[in-house]
Amino acid sequence: MSASSAPAPPLVVPVTRLRPSASPLPLPDYATAGAAGMDLRADVESPVTLAPGASALIPTGLALQIPLGFEGQVRPRSGLALRHGVTVLNAPGTIDADYRGELQVLLVNLGPAAFSIGRGDRIAQLVIAPVARSVWREVEALADTPRGDGGFGHTGR
């Protein structure tokens, strides 16, 4: 492998466990070498049951120090969504670089049956991604495109 194609070193994200109960739980990790997201686990004292249509904020017992220029994106786990209809309500949830509180996941049960979340259950994925900062430049008109101002469903695809 040439130097130009070598993978970038991993981004170091400081993490702290907020409660002794979080200590035995694994830190977020990648399930496979090619995975984009790390599994987040529930740090609940007792099981939380989500009735159909119900939502709850599920703690992870962790706080992060995401480097400036990056964000954490909390995304659903496809298996939970497929098998149980459980997903992240505000997907993707954003964790800002300056947030230092507990990482919690807002889950919702869109399935037909109650779903129970226990301590250590994998509940979501966390992707650390770069953020581009923008500034506005007000103009009289925008450049034309073939799509123009066509909105939802306009391209017919």
C-alpha positions as CSV (number, residue, x, y, z in Angstrom):
1,M,0.0,0.0,0.0
2,S,1.4,3.4,-1.0
3,A,1.6,6.3,1.4
4,S,-1.1,8.1,-0.6
5,S,-3.6,5.3,-0.1
6,A,-2.9,4.5,3.5
7,P,-5.9,4.9,5.8
8,A,-6.0,8.0,8.0
9,P,-5.3,7.4,11.6
10,P,-8.4,7.0,13.8
11,L,-10.0,10.1,15.3
12,V,-9.5,9.9,19.1
13,V,-12.7,10.8,21.0
14,P,-12.4,11.1,24.8
15,V,-15.2,9.3,26.6
16,T,-16.1,9.1,30.3
17,R,-18.4,6.7,32.1
18,L,-21.0,8.6,34.2
19,R,-22.1,5.8,36.5
20,P,-20.5,2.7,38.0
21,S,-23.2,0.7,36.2
22,A,-21.7,1.8,32.9
23,S,-18.3,0.3,33.7
24,P,-18.9,-3.3,32.8
25,L,-20.6,-2.3,29.5
26,P,-18.4,-2.2,26.4
27,L,-17.5,1.2,25.0
28,P,-19.2,1.9,21.6
29,D,-17.4,-0.2,19.0
30,Y,-17.6,-1.3,15.4
31,A,-19.1,-4.7,14.8
32,T,-17.0,-5.2,11.6
33,A,-13.9,-3.8,10.0
34,G,-16.0,-2.0,7.4
35,A,-18.8,-0.7,9.7
36,A,-19.4,3.1,9.6
37,G,-21.3,3.2,12.9
38,M,-20.4,2.1,16.4
39,D,-23.0,0.2,18.5
40,L,-24.5,2.2,21.5
41,R,-25.7,0.2,24.5
42,A,-28.5,0.9,27.0
43,D,-27.4,1.7,30.6
44,V,-30.8,1.3,32.3
45,E,-31.3,0.2,35.9
46,S,-34.3,-2.0,35.0
47,P,-35.8,-2.9,31.7
48,V,-37.7,-0.1,29.8
49,T,-40.8,-1.3,27.9
50,L,-42.0,0.7,25.0
51,A,-45.6,0.2,24.2
52,P,-46.6,0.5,20.5
53,G,-46.4,4.2,19.6
54,A,-44.5,5.1,22.8
55,S,-41.1,6.8,22.9
56,A,-38.4,7.0,25.7
57,L,-35.0,8.6,26.2
58,I,-32.6,5.7,26.9
59,P,-29.4,6.5,28.7
60,T,-26.0,5.1,27.6
61,G,-24.0,6.1,30.8
62,L,-21.4,7.8,28.6
63,A,-20.4,11.4,27.9
64,L,-18.2,12.3,24.9
65,Q,-15.8,15.0,23.9
66,I,-16.2,15.1,20.2
67,P,-13.4,17.2,18.6
68,L,-14.3,20.5,17.0
69,G,-15.1,20.2,13.4
70,F,-17.0,16.9,14.0
71,E,-20.4,15.8,15.2
72,G,-21.9,12.5,16.5
73,Q,-24.8,11.2,14.5
74,V,-27.1,8.8,16.4
75,R,-28.8,6.5,13.9
76,P,-31.2,3.6,14.1
77,R,-30.1,-0.1,14.1
78,S,-31.5,-1.7,11.0
79,G,-32.2,-5.0,12.8
80,L,-34.3,-3.3,15.5
81,A,-36.3,-1.4,12.9
82,L,-36.8,-4.5,10.7
83,R,-37.7,-7.0,13.4
84,H,-39.5,-4.8,15.9
85,G,-40.3,-1.4,14.4
86,V,-38.0,0.3,17.0
87,T,-36.1,3.3,15.6
88,V,-34.5,6.6,16.6
89,L,-37.2,9.2,16.7
90,N,-35.1,12.2,15.7
91,A,-32.9,10.2,13.3
92,P,-30.2,11.1,12.9
93,G,-29.8,12.7,16.3
94,T,-26.9,15.2,16.4
95,I,-24.4,15.4,19.2
96,D,-22.5,18.7,18.9
97,A,-18.8,19.0,19.6
98,D,-19.4,21.3,22.6
99,Y,-22.0,19.0,24.3
100,R,-20.7,17.3,27.5
101,G,-23.9,15.8,28.9
102,E,-24.9,12.1,28.9
103,L,-25.4,10.5,25.5
104,Q,-29.0,9.4,25.4
105,V,-31.0,7.9,22.6
106,L,-34.6,8.8,21.8
107,L,-36.2,5.6,20.8
108,V,-39.8,5.1,19.5
109,N,-41.7,1.9,19.0
110,L,-43.5,2.0,15.6
111,G,-44.2,-1.7,15.7
112,P,-47.4,-3.6,16.7
113,A,-46.0,-5.1,19.9
114,A,-44.4,-3.9,23.1
115,F,-40.6,-3.9,23.1
116,S,-38.4,-4.2,26.1
117,I,-34.9,-2.6,26.4
118,G,-32.5,-4.1,28.9
119,R,-29.2,-3.1,30.3
120,G,-26.4,-3.6,27.7
121,D,-28.8,-4.0,24.7
122,R,-27.5,-2.5,21.5
123,I,-30.0,0.3,20.8
124,A,-28.5,2.6,18.1
125,Q,-25.4,3.4,16.1
126,L,-23.1,6.3,16.5
127,V,-21.2,7.8,13.5
128,I,-18.6,10.5,14.0
129,A,-18.6,12.7,11.0
130,P,-16.9,15.9,9.8
131,V,-19.0,19.1,9.8
132,A,-18.6,21.9,7.3
133,R,-19.3,25.4,8.8
134,S,-21.1,27.8,6.5
135,V,-21.6,31.5,6.1
136,W,-24.4,33.2,4.2
137,R,-23.9,35.4,1.2
138,E,-27.2,37.0,0.2
139,V,-27.7,37.3,-3.6
140,E,-30.4,38.7,-5.9
141,A,-30.9,35.4,-7.7
142,L,-29.6,31.8,-7.6
143,A,-28.0,30.0,-10.5
144,D,-30.4,28.0,-12.7
145,T,-30.4,24.2,-12.8
146,P,-32.4,21.7,-14.9
147,R,-34.5,20.9,-11.8
148,G,-35.1,24.5,-10.9
149,D,-37.5,24.9,-8.0
150,G,-39.2,21.5,-8.4
151,G,-39.8,20.0,-5.0
152,F,-40.8,16.7,-3.6
153,G,-41.3,14.1,-6.3
154,H,-40.5,16.5,-9.1
155,T,-37.9,14.3,-10.8
156,G,-40.4,11.5,-11.1
157,R,-38.1,9.0,-9.3
